[in-house]
Amino acid sequence: MNETCTVEIFSQGRWLEVASVGLLGKKESGWRARSYSGYAVEWALSHEGARDAWALSSAFPVSLESLELPHWPVFLVDMLPQGYGRRELLRQLGLPEIREESADWQLLLAGAGNPIGHLRVKEAAQWLKTQTGPQKGFSDAQMAQRSEGFIEHLSSHGLFVAGSSGVQGEWPKILLTRSRDGLLYLDHTVDDADATEHFIVKFGRGPSADLARILRHEAPYMALARVLGLRVHAPLKLLGTALFIPRFDRQIEGGSVLRLAQESIATLTGKVGFEQVPSHNEVCRALVAVVTEPLTEVLEYIKRDVANLALGNKDNHARNTAVQRRFDGHIALTPLYDFAPMYLHPDGIARRIRWEGNDGGAPDWARVLDVVASDCQLDRDQLAQGLNAMAPQLQSVLDVGAALGVEPEVLSSLTPNIRNQADALARL
């Protein structure tokens, strides 16, 4: 097996070879293997010092210098299939589902051909082309019902893997694009010139009533996020047991598709392992180092944590938040995603990312502001004013939540948390 891969960036309407990553350690070690990464000389000379979309990540600015690490670069791990998509791809490759790190390199070279963002692994894109069967479109209703024709089409050509390997997470997801004929196709099978909309479609999982309730609430939660003044992209739509999520890493302008760079805070903070998480303090410091408007982005980040606490979204791992990098140099947090009442999860999910020395589930926001303002050299009064303005928005959630689709039992269980957070912010 090839132990070097080529990383491509989508720019100006085409895929360009910009870098390579080689393994210095054994591929059987998976993402833990020592690695060597380097930009192509022409790319490095043309975009020296760039941290925006011209770079593979803001943590690896464009340069002639190589990057040697005791593990894979984290931007590469971000493209590695995980969760449901990983299990499906292992089956298609004829590998045991229990294979862990030892299968990572094979999975990367097959599953990173069409990931979220503007990067891809060239070898995986080539593999993906070999998996594409007859192109077939489906209506929204067929997708929502997972009609027999839809399931048969995917199964007979192994296309669930082709459509899902570029996304991570435990829920079954697939990347779909609406073509000019109004039908939905697997994302990678539609020419950019024919694309009109791009979606991630998330399907329900098994018979669990709690998991079904989480999925039902993801669209109302995004509406609540808008009420709270958070950065959101577009309304989500639940049809049957299929949640249609408009993609914000794709934009259509003048008949062309723009692919926008997306970098998880795992990459931003250098947390390579899937169980590793930074502290909120580390994330704030990392944001200030790269974003275009530090005060705006740090305030947005803190407000999202308030919302997570108020609305019971405990699944705040390092790949549920990301930054978006543009070719014009602008770097900011992406719109909110994966925002749901994860406290309902039947397995029980603990809050992952916390404030250093100030987070037993109820952070003292005044102390948070003291530390963040000092560490990040930001105006504490402006941060406090931004959080204080969120207090009445939290109170309004109790008034509009039911109308937006939050079920009575969920709203009732959240009421104490919402009021506590609103009261805490009002005192700032």
C-alpha positions in Angstrom: 0.0 0.0 0.0 1.2 3.5 -0.8 2.4 5.2 2.4 2.3 8.7 1.0 -0.9 10.6 0.1 -1.5 13.7 -1.9 -3.7 16.5 -0.4 -5.7 18.7 -2.8 -7.4 22.0 -2.3 -10.4 23.2 -4.3 -9.7 26.7 -5.7 -11.0 28.7 -8.6 -13.2 25.9 -9.8 -10.7 23.0 -9.8 -8.8 20.6 -7.5 -5.1 21.4 -7.1 -2.4 19.3 -5.7 -0.8 21.4 -3.0 0.9 19.0 -0.5 1.8 15.5 0.5 1.8 13.6 3.7 4.1 10.6 4.2 4.3 8.1 7.0 7.6 7.9 8.9 6.1 5.3 11.2 4.3 2.1 10.6 0.9 2.5 8.9 -0.4 -0.2 11.3 -0.1 2.4 14.0 -2.9 4.4 12.4 -3.2 8.1 13.2 -0.5 7.6 15.9 2.2 7.0 13.2 4.9 9.5 12.8 4.4 11.7 9.8 6.0 14.2 7.4 4.0 16.9 5.7 5.1 19.4 3.1 3.6 21.9 0.7 4.5 21.7 -3.0 7.3 24.1 -3.8 5.2 26.2 -6.3 2.3 26.4 -3.9 4.6 27.5 -1.1 6.3 30.2 -3.1 2.9 31.5 -4.3 1.2 31.6 -0.9 4.0 31.9 1.6 2.7 32.5 5.1 -1.0 32.1 4.4 -3.1 30.7 7.2 -6.5 31.2 5.4 -8.0 28.9 2.8 -4.7 28.7 0.9 -3.3 26.6 3.8 -4.2 23.1 4.8 -4.9 24.4 8.3 -4.3 27.6 10.2 -1.9 25.6 12.4 0.2 24.7 9.3 0.7 28.0 7.4 2.0 27.7 3.8 5.8 27.4 3.9 8.7 25.6 2.3 9.4 24.1 5.8 8.1 20.6 6.4 6.0 19.6 9.4 7.2 16.5 11.2 5.0 15.2 14.0 4.8 12.1 16.2 1.4 11.4 14.7 -0.7 12.4 11.7 -1.3 16.1 11.1 -4.7 16.8 12.7 -6.2 18.2 9.5 -5.7 14.7 8.1 -7.4 13.1 11.0 -10.4 15.4 10.5 -10.9 13.7 7.1 -10.7 10.2 8.5 -14.2 8.5 8.5 -15.5 7.8 12.0 -18.7 6.5 13.6 -21.3 5.0 11.3 -19.5 5.9 8.1 -16.3 4.2 9.3 -18.1 0.9 10.1 -19.8 0.9 6.7 -16.5 1.6 4.9 -14.7 -1.2 6.9 -17.4 -3.6 5.7 -17.0 -2.5 2.0 -13.2 -2.9 2.3 -13.7 -6.4 3.6 -12.2 -5.5 7.0 -13.5 -6.4 10.4 -15.6 -3.7 12.0 -13.6 -4.0 15.2 -10.4 -2.9 13.4 -9.3 0.3 15.1 -6.1 2.4 14.4 -4.6 -0.4 12.3 -7.2 0.3 9.6 -6.8 4.1 9.6 -4.5 4.4 6.6 -6.7 2.2 4.4 -9.8 4.1 5.5 -8.2 7.4 4.7 -7.2 6.4 1.2 -10.7 5.2 0.5 -12.9 7.5 2.6 -11.4 11.0 2.4 -12.3 11.7 -1.3 -15.2 14.0 -0.6 -15.1 15.3 2.9 -16.6 18.5 4.4 -14.6 21.5 3.6 -12.3 22.3 0.6 -9.6 19.5 1.1 -9.5 16.0 -0.1 -7.1 13.1 -0.5 -6.4 12.5 -4.1 -6.0 8.8 -3.8 -9.4 8.6 -2.0 -11.1 10.6 -4.7 -9.7 8.2 -7.3 -11.1 5.2 -5.2 -14.5 7.0 -4.9 -14.8 7.2 -8.7 -14.5 3.4 -9.0 -17.5 3.0 -6.6 -19.9 5.1 -8.5 -22.7 3.1 -10.1 -25.5 4.4 -12.4 -26.5 7.9 -11.4 -30.0 8.0 -10.0 -31.9 10.8 -8.5 -34.6 10.7 -5.7 -37.3 13.0 -4.6 -37.3 14.5 -1.1 -40.2 12.2 -0.1 -38.3 9.1 -1.3 -35.3 10.1 0.7 -37.4 10.9 3.8 -39.2 7.6 3.6 -36.0 5.7 2.7 -38.0 4.2 -0.1 -37.3 0.7 -1.3 -35.8 2.1 -4.5 -33.4 4.4 -2.6 -32.2 1.7 -0.2 -31.8 -0.8 -3.1 -29.9 1.7 -5.2 -27.4 2.4 -2.4 -27.0 -1.2 -1.3 -26.5 -2.7 -4.8 -23.7 -0.3 -5.6 -22.2 0.2 -2.1 -23.1 3.8 -2.4 -24.1 4.5 1.2 -20.3 4.4 1.8 -19.6 6.6 -1.2 -22.0 9.1 0.1 -21.3 8.9 3.8 -17.5 8.4 4.2 -16.8 12.1 4.1 -18.8 12.8 7.3 -18.1 11.9 10.9 -20.4 11.0 13.8 -22.4 8.1 15.2 -25.6 9.0 13.2 -26.1 7.6 9.7 -25.5 10.6 7.4 -25.2 11.1 3.7 -24.1 14.0 1.5 -26.7 14.9 -1.1 -26.9 17.5 -3.8 -30.0 18.8 -5.6 -29.5 19.0 -9.3 -31.3 21.2 -11.8 -34.0 18.6 -12.3 -35.1 19.0 -8.7 -33.9 15.5 -7.6 -31.4 14.6 -5.0 -28.2 12.7 -5.9 -25.1 11.6 -4.1 -23.0 14.7 -3.7 -19.9 13.6 -5.6 -22.0 12.4 -8.7 -23.4 15.9 -9.6 -21.4 18.2 -11.7 -20.9 21.6 -10.1 -22.6 23.3 -13.0 -25.8 21.4 -12.3 -25.8 21.8 -8.5 -28.5 24.0 -6.9 -28.4 22.9 -3.2 -26.2 20.9 -0.9 -27.3 18.9 2.1 -26.1 16.6 4.9 -29.0 14.3 5.5 -29.1 12.6 8.9 -31.2 9.5 9.4 -32.8 8.2 12.6 -31.1 5.4 14.5 -33.0 2.3 15.5 -36.1 2.0 17.7 -34.8 4.3 20.6 -37.5 6.8 21.5 -34.8 9.1 23.1 -32.7 9.1 19.9 -35.8 9.9 17.9 -36.6 12.8 20.2 -33.1 14.2 19.8 -33.4 14.1 16.0 -36.9 15.7 16.1 -35.5 18.6 18.2 -32.4 19.5 16.0 -34.5 21.7 13.7 -36.3 23.5 16.6 -33.0 23.9 18.4 -31.5 25.7 15.4 -34.5 28.0 15.4 -33.8 28.6 19.2 -30.2 29.4 18.4 -31.4 32.2 16.0 -33.6 33.6 18.9 -30.5 33.6 21.1 -28.6 35.6 18.5 -26.1 32.9 17.6 -24.5 32.6 14.2 -26.7 30.1 12.2 -26.8 29.3 8.6 -30.3 28.1 7.4 -33.3 26.4 8.9 -33.2 22.6 9.1 -36.1 20.4 7.9 -37.2 17.1 9.2 -39.1 14.9 6.8 -40.1 11.6 8.3 -37.0 10.3 10.0 -34.6 12.2 7.7 -33.1 15.6 8.8 -32.1 17.8 5.9 -29.2 20.1 7.0 -28.2 22.8 4.4 -24.4 22.8 4.1 -22.5 26.0 4.9 -19.2 24.8 3.5 -20.7 25.0 0.0 -21.9 28.2 -1.8 -23.3 28.6 -5.3 -22.3 31.8 -7.0 -22.7 32.5 -10.7 -23.3 28.9 -11.5 -20.1 27.8 -9.8 -19.7 25.9 -6.5 -17.4 27.4 -3.9 -15.9 25.0 -1.3 -15.1 26.7 1.9 -12.3 25.6 4.2 -13.5 24.1 7.5 -11.1 23.4 10.4 -12.2 21.8 13.6 -11.1 23.2 16.9 -9.3 19.8 17.3 -7.1 20.9 14.5 -7.0 24.5 15.7 -5.7 23.4 19.1 -3.6 20.4 18.0 -5.7 17.7 19.7 -5.1 14.7 17.4 -6.9 11.9 19.3 -10.6 11.5 19.2 -10.8 11.4 23.0 -8.6 14.4 23.4 -10.3 17.8 24.1 -8.9 21.2 24.7 -10.2 23.4 27.5 -12.5 26.3 26.6 -9.6 28.6 27.6 -7.3 26.9 25.1 -9.9 27.3 22.4 -10.3 31.0 23.1 -6.5 31.6 23.0 -6.3 29.6 19.7 -9.2 31.6 18.2 -7.6 35.0 19.1 -4.4 33.8 17.4 -6.0 33.3 13.9 -9.5 34.8 13.6 -10.1 38.1 11.8 -12.2 39.7 14.6 -11.1 38.2 18.0 -13.6 40.0 20.2 -16.6 39.0 18.0 -15.5 35.4 17.7 -14.6 34.8 21.4 -17.9 36.3 22.4 -19.8 34.1 19.9 -17.9 31.1 21.3 -18.8 31.9 25.0 -22.4 32.5 24.0 -22.5 29.1 22.4 -21.4 27.5 25.7 -24.1 29.4 27.6 -26.6 28.0 25.1 -25.2 24.5 25.4 -25.6 24.7 29.2 -29.1 26.2 29.1 -30.4 23.8 26.5 -28.7 20.6 27.5 -26.4 20.1 24.6 -23.6 18.1 26.4 -21.9 16.7 23.3 -19.4 19.5 23.0 -16.4 17.5 21.7 -13.6 19.0 19.7 -15.1 18.3 16.3 -18.5 19.8 17.0 -17.1 23.3 16.6 -15.0 24.6 13.7 -13.6 27.7 12.0 -14.2 28.7 8.4 -11.3 30.1 6.4 -11.8 32.0 3.2 -9.4 32.8 0.3 -9.6 36.5 1.0 -8.0 36.1 4.4 -11.2 36.1 6.6 -11.2 33.5 9.4 -14.2 33.1 11.8 -16.2 30.5 13.5 -18.5 28.6 11.2 -22.3 28.8 11.8 -23.5 26.6 14.6 -24.0 22.9 14.0 -24.8 19.7 15.9 -26.9 21.6 18.4 -29.4 19.3 20.0 -30.8 18.2 23.4 -28.0 15.6 23.9 -28.9 15.3 27.6 -31.6 12.9 26.3 -29.1 10.4 24.9 -29.8 7.0 26.4 -26.1 6.3 26.9 -25.6 9.4 29.0 -23.1 12.0 27.7 -20.9 14.1 29.9 -19.9 17.6 29.1 -16.6 17.3 27.3 -14.9 20.8 27.0 -14.8 22.8 30.2 -13.5 26.0 31.6 -10.2 25.5 33.5 -10.8 25.4 37.3 -14.3 26.8 36.9 -16.7 24.3 35.5 -18.7 21.8 37.5 -21.5 22.2 35.0 -22.3 25.8 36.2 -19.4 28.1 35.3 -19.0 31.5 37.1 -19.3 33.7 34.1 -17.7 36.7 35.8 -14.6 34.6 36.5 -14.7 33.3 32.9 -14.6 36.8 31.6 -11.8 37.8 34.0 -9.6 35.0 32.7 -10.5 35.3 29.0 -10.1 39.0 28.9 -6.7 38.7 30.5 -5.4 35.7 28.6 -6.7 37.0 25.2 -6.2 40.7 25.8 -9.8 41.5 25.1 -12.0 44.2 26.5 -13.8 42.6 29.4 -16.6 45.2 29.5 -17.5 44.5 25.8 -17.6 40.8 26.5 -19.8 41.3 29.6 -22.2 43.6 27.6 -22.5 40.9 24.9 -23.3 38.2 27.4 -25.6 40.5 29.4 -27.6 41.1 26.3 -28.2 37.4 25.9 -30.2 37.2 29.2 -33.6 38.4 27.8 -33.1 36.3 24.8 -32.8 33.2 27.0 -36.0 34.2 28.8 -37.7 34.5 25.5 -36.9 30.9 24.7 -39.4 29.9 27.3 -42.1 32.0 25.5 -41.4 30.8 21.9 -40.0 27.4 22.4 -43.3 25.5 22.1 -44.2 27.4 19.0 -40.9 26.5 17.4 -41.4 22.8 18.0 -39.9 22.1 21.4 -42.0 19.4 23.0 -43.6 20.2 26.4 -41.6 17.6 28.4 -38.3 18.9 27.0 -39.2 22.5 27.6 -40.3 21.8 31.1 -37.1 19.9 31.9 -34.9 22.7 30.5 -36.7 25.6 32.2 -34.6 25.6 35.4 -31.3 25.7 33.4 -32.6 28.4 31.1 -33.6 30.6 34.0 -30.4 30.0 35.9 -28.3 31.0 32.9 -30.5 34.0 32.2 -30.2 35.2 35.8 -26.4 34.7 35.8 -25.9 36.7 32.7 -28.3 39.5 33.9 -26.0 40.0 36.9 -22.9 40.6 34.8 
